[in-house]
Amino acid sequence: MTTLSEAPVAKAEMLIRRPVEEVFEAFIDPAVTTKFWFTKSSGKLEAGKTVKWEWEMYGVADDIKVLEVEANRRILIDFGGSPAEWIFTPRAEGTMVTITNSGFEGDGDAIVRQAIDSMGGFTMVLCGLKALLEHGVVLNLIADKAPDANVAR
């Protein structure tokens, strides 16, 4: 059995060379977010609301509790039972986006696996967003991550 001296926190960050308002809106508005992350959403992220995100190609959905939204600065959600936070930092060359996810549960091995999966997943999300906002390219990263798990095959 593996024990941890401190719980891991998954962190992914990327500079997106676009204004903070545009980058922030990409995560709030499912009309944009569905181009680089999930395929369907029940609505925009607003503090106090719960929205459903779906990844139709995998037959998976999750209810997202929106805990806090500070326009162009921060988003905090409950994502599958653990908190995920976005911090948007304006810079001269664009917007630095930092996503942290914590609160993983299980034994030490399970917690580490979840943190690694989360970091990898959020890194792909940021890469997809960067390609979309900076170059107008939809990379299909999430759909192509696990093509054998696609339920429509």
LINTA-V241052 format. One record per residue. RES is the residue in one letter. BURIAL is b if it has 16 or more other C-alpha atoms within 10 Angstrom, else e. D_CENTER is the distance of its C-alpha to the mean C-alpha in Angstrom with 2 decimals. Layout:
res = [RES,RES]
burial = [BURIAL,BURIAL]
d_center = [D_CENTER,D_CENTER]
//
This chain:
res = [M,T,T,L,S,E,A,P,V,A,K,A,E,M,L,I,R,R,P,V,E,E,V,F,E,A,F,I,D,P,A,V,T,T,K,F,W,F,T,K,S,S,G,K,L,E,A,G,K,T,V,K,W,E,W,E,M,Y,G,V,A,D,D,I,K,V,L,E,V,E,A,N,R,R,I,L,I,D,F,G,G,S,P,A,E,W,I,F,T,P,R,A,E,G,T,M,V,T,I,T,N,S,G,F,E,G,D,G,D,A,I,V,R,Q,A,I,D,S,M,G,G,F,T,M,V,L,C,G,L,K,A,L,L,E,H,G,V,V,L,N,L,I,A,D,K,A,P,D,A,N,V,A,R]
burial = [e,e,e,e,e,e,e,b,b,b,b,b,b,e,b,b,b,b,b,b,e,e,b,b,b,b,b,b,e,b,e,b,b,b,b,b,b,b,b,b,b,e,e,b,b,b,e,e,e,b,b,e,b,b,b,e,b,b,e,e,b,e,b,b,b,b,b,b,b,e,e,b,e,b,b,b,b,b,b,e,e,e,b,b,b,b,b,b,b,b,e,e,e,e,b,b,b,b,b,b,b,b,b,b,e,e,e,b,e,e,b,b,e,b,b,e,e,b,b,e,b,b,b,b,b,b,b,b,b,b,e,b,b,e,e,e,e,e,b,e,e,b,b,e,e,e,e,e,e,e,e,e,e]
d_center = [30.29,27.88,27.57,25.23,26.56,23.21,19.93,17.27,14.18,11.32,10.73,9.36,10.81,12.31,14.96,14.52,18.12,17.92,18.83,16.54,17.28,16.05,12.76,12.14,13.38,11.06,8.19,11.06,13.01,12.25,15.09,13.04,9.50,11.47,12.78,9.89,7.43,9.13,12.88,13.95,13.37,16.17,15.65,14.26,12.54,15.66,16.61,18.40,17.21,15.67,13.98,13.71,10.99,12.76,12.60,16.31,17.15,16.51,17.90,15.01,13.81,12.37,13.57,11.22,13.44,12.91,14.81,15.09,14.60,16.61,16.95,15.91,15.42,12.90,10.57,10.86,9.98,11.34,8.95,11.62,14.04,12.32,11.16,7.85,8.87,8.32,11.75,13.15,16.44,18.86,20.95,23.93,22.23,19.00,15.92,14.46,10.77,10.22,7.32,9.22,9.14,12.71,15.26,15.46,18.73,21.58,23.97,23.31,22.60,20.08,18.24,18.21,17.05,14.04,13.15,13.77,11.79,8.65,9.46,10.23,7.27,4.93,8.29,8.69,5.89,7.69,10.88,10.63,10.14,13.00,15.17,14.82,15.58,18.04,19.79,19.18,18.25,16.07,15.55,14.61,12.73,10.99,14.42,16.36,14.72,16.95,19.56,21.94,19.70,19.78,21.74,23.35,25.18]
//
